[in-house]
Amino acid sequence: MESTARESASTMSPAAQSSGAQSNGSQSNGGQSNGSASSAAQALINWDLAASAAARLAPAGPVLDEKAIGEAVESLRRLADASVPHVHEITGLEAARDLRDSSVLVVDRASWAKANTQSFAVMLKPAMQKMLDSRRGTLSPAAAQVSGAITGSQLGAVLAFLSSKVLGQYDPFAALAENSSAPAAGRLLLVAPNIVSVERELNVTPEDFRLWVCLHEQTHRVQFAAAPWLRHHMLEQIDNLSGHLLGNVDSLMERASAAARSLKDRSATGDAPRRGAILDLLQDPEEKAAISHLTAVMSLLEGHANVVMDAVDASIVPSVKTIRQRFNDRGKDRGVIEKFIRSLLGLDAKMRQYSDGARFVRAVVDVAGMEGFNKVWESVDHLPTEPEIHDAKLWLERMGL
């Protein structure tokens, strides 16, 4: 567990930006205000406040001197590039040959949180507009400002917690934010302080661990390059789900309260909801269908990336066996409070997505080979359903493989 004390000049977080942490010569939107990204969204969630709260509340990163910081950033940039040919060889996806429409950024925790407020603003903009329209005339500007500040502060606290847990993230929505300078296909964020912190915690070879992480994260970048339709499909599905969840504010609040009580009861008995998050309990039939589809897609993406990172052998990552074993054992040492928060936010459900999706990918590849599996990137209709994720034979039969 990382220290909560801030060591301004000597920690990774504040120094990463000044060490050129944003690669490829492009500047992140981290310094731009995204409060104008959506006036509707800003009225209900103060995104700028969320970003600043996350930066303020995020735990300090590992203590490094300036030389070590520069070396870590350079190493991650280099290994991110070096991982792409391996992803191409393992997946057979030609999209890996040309990734000029997206970029790789090495960031600190505050920059990661800021980037996520920008993407959330993009993803939630339609639902927020609908919600605001439904309350027009009943929500005064002053009340909206207070509501936005409260929600922004709460979101900032969540992002602060997550900012110390995420090793990397492909953001396909970055270019859709207002005033964005991100490439058209998005950007890959590698969170340097977290990668350094985990490699120290596991006592593994930094070069090997960083390449191993980059293999997983670059696979996501290649997935969206191979299926350029996937970004807008996910936006449509997120809009559909958020529209359902936010469509009736009063009903949502009642269900949220019931969900929180249920989650507390289940946590006390050790029986968490299957998906782990509050969303698991906020479902009418349409919501359940939307969540099922998104769960299947995320399981596919995460499972496929895990298969790629696990496909490498000691010739590529010499200490890969040690890394896998120690990384998989990490969760056993989490405290009660962290386990509860992870359950609430669905982080343990995400780990199940890795394993469920990986089993699906391996089962398909065993029968149809990687070329047969790659049909999944051809169209929306080829995406697996949640039942198919758990029974690959159903997908294989539907694809005629």
URWO-V306089 format. One record per helix or strand of 3 or more residues. SS is the DSSP state (@ for helix, = for strand). FROM is the first residue (numbers start at 0). LEN is the number of residues. If there is no record, write none. Layout:
ss:SS from:FROM len:LEN
ss:SS from:FROM len:LEN
//
This chain:
ss:@ from:7 len:3
ss:@ from:11 len:7
ss:@ from:28 len:3
ss:@ from:38 len:6
ss:@ from:46 len:11
ss:@ from:65 len:26
ss:@ from:93 len:4
ss:= from:101 len:6
ss:@ from:108 len:26
ss:@ from:140 len:23
ss:= from:167 len:4
ss:@ from:173 len:3
ss:= from:185 len:6
ss:@ from:191 len:11
ss:@ from:205 len:21
ss:@ from:229 len:18
ss:@ from:248 len:21
ss:@ from:277 len:4
ss:@ from:284 len:27
ss:@ from:319 len:9
ss:@ from:329 len:4
ss:@ from:335 len:10
ss:@ from:346 len:31
ss:@ from:379 len:3
ss:@ from:385 len:5
ss:@ from:391 len:8
//
